[in-house]
């Protein structure tokens, strides 16, 4: 199983030691262990949620694993305790618990004396419900803890068994024992709701099971049907045992022996399939307002496609996949940006990618170009910047090593070298500056060594895990507190036009070069290489290639016959919309120091001639064939 590791249990075995802030030797190991435990707790919660319980559950656990030792002292724990309780009732004493120690994992149903005073469920009710189900729990293999004065039932998995399991085996094995404990816990709320006059009564769990069975059989009972006794525990066990048999390559047969079940159980009907069906569409009933009697309207369940080929041969219960979490919604400002929603020439720019605008002497062509660019980028300017972009905007006089320390400052539990390579601060700074002569991985390796020598960062027990030191935290607070405060302001900041556009104007008769040659660099392998930084056109093209979902604009001002050929250099042959593309098969031109470069389709080009210039005087073939002329003299 790759959710917990042997090192996690060894870390718990070393617990019980006081936590020393000046020398936190064990903290990296406990941080890693707690990260794995938190992920496992969420996974078990997903298993609970996917089983269609009568009410939602939530996780009750401490956000910090350090335990109090009195007088401001803390010690490392010897165990981790996670409670699964009804949502909105964290202060209720009963719970279904998962605890981890150096010997293994234990699942149990508990009564916490800490919350007994303000608990909705009393101790007497807890004892009555557990004692009522004691015989069934014992038969399931759940043993009673004799050390407790109140009834506590538990099932223990040793470390050796856990580490030898595969993920699917682990899920099936724990749900086999976890679901009966959950039903005992739910019976406490069922009795309580019935006494308080709530919507549920003593048969709420049975109704819940009936609604699930209704998803499998929508028609009334037929002549060839046979009643089958069962409870939610019986159904869950059949599903769990069948899935475990499939994982092990064994054959599983569902037994209808009901001698072990208590009397008075709910009668469930399951239709026997008379013919093989390749695919079944399950559409449960949504109920209606006219439903009366003991069976209320069932809860609507989304339509699910189940293929028989994916189910065990003898398994008649449909296994539904857990619900997918909702996708993250990008934050958009409610205040529209101060740019026009539509502008003359916008349709031509979107369709042809390139426009050539001209006007009479004295016309404000730059204003037209700016408004046309803003109308094209309007939707993008409504979005708010991300945190790492706000930090990079607020930085000044920073170096690459400062970004490494900042990234570790934002991750108190540390980061690996690989995680630092993909960190938004480090990667964003490397791409934004664009004047580095070495690859990111080489610079990161050298930067970590220099920061470690300066005492700003250090490694934990794992040599690949990097942590910020107290000295490094003080350094960030002293030099970059302003940038962190700017990124933490409640008022969101939006993108501006210059984030997606570059405006070029001729200098000394020509436009900025495509690249700037720098000094000769002696590489690590002994080869002397020419160092070059990209010009504004190549820099924007590289940015557009990485961000293909957004539009970008190159605006060329003051264009004339003499200087237009210098604005795009060799890339002038790729300006036509038919010559653009992304990927290895796209048309490309080789640029010195940058290799083969293509012109992506999300880059739009606007050329504004000198006011009063005649567009027919432009004889550059690539410009005449690729650009749509627009006359702004009447605007």
HUNOR-V28555 format. One line per field, one symbol per residue. ss: DSSP state (h for helix, s for strand, l for the rest). psi: psi as a letter, one per 40 degrees, with the letter a starting at -180 (. if undefined). Layout:
# HUNOR-V28555
ss = ???
psi = ???
This chain:
# HUNOR-V28555
ss = lllllhhhhhhhhllllsllhhhlllhhhhhhhhhhhhhhhhhhhhhhhlllllllssssllllllssssllssslllsssssssslllllllssssssssllsssssssslhhhlllllllhhhhhhhhhhlhhhhhhlllssllllllllsssssshhhhhhllhhhhhhhhhhhhhhhhhhhhhhhhhhhhhllllllllhhhhhhhhhhhhhlllllllllssssllhhhhhhhhhhhhhhhhhllllllllllllllllllssssllllllllsssslllllllllllllllllllllsssshhhlllllllllllllllllllllslllllllllllllhhhhhhhlsssssllllllhhhhhhhhhhhhlhhhhlssllhhhhhhhhlllllhhhhhhhhhhlllllsshhhhhllhhhhhhhhhhllllllhhhhhhhhhhhhhhhllssslllllsssslhhhhhhhhhhlhhhhhhhllllllsllhhhlssssslsllsllllsssssssslllllssssssslhhhhhhhhhhhlllllssssssssllllhhhhlhhhhhhllhhhllllllllsssslllssssllllssssssslllllhhhlllhhhhhhlssssllll
psi = hfdiiddddddddeieiihhddggdedddddddddddddddddddddddeegidiiiihhiiehehiieifeiiiiieihhhhhihhefdehdiihihihaedaihhihihhddeddeidhiddddddddddeddddddeehihheeidihhhihhhidddddeiidddddddddddddddddddddddddddddefadiaefdddddddddddddheiihideihhhiiiddddddddddddddddefihhhhhehedeiiieihhihhhhheihhdhhhhgiieiieehiaehihihhhihhhhhdeeiidehehhhiiiiiiiihhhhhhehiifiidiiheddddddedhihiiaiheigddddddddddddedddeeiiiidddddddeihfiiddddddddddegdeiiidddddehddddddddddefieiiddddddddddddddeediiiadheehhihiddddddddddfddddddeeidhihiiidedeihhhihhfeiiiidihhaihhhideehhihhiiiidddddddddddgeeiiihhhhifiiddedeedebdedeedideeiiiadeihihhhheeahhihieehihhhhihheihdeehehdddddeihihhede.
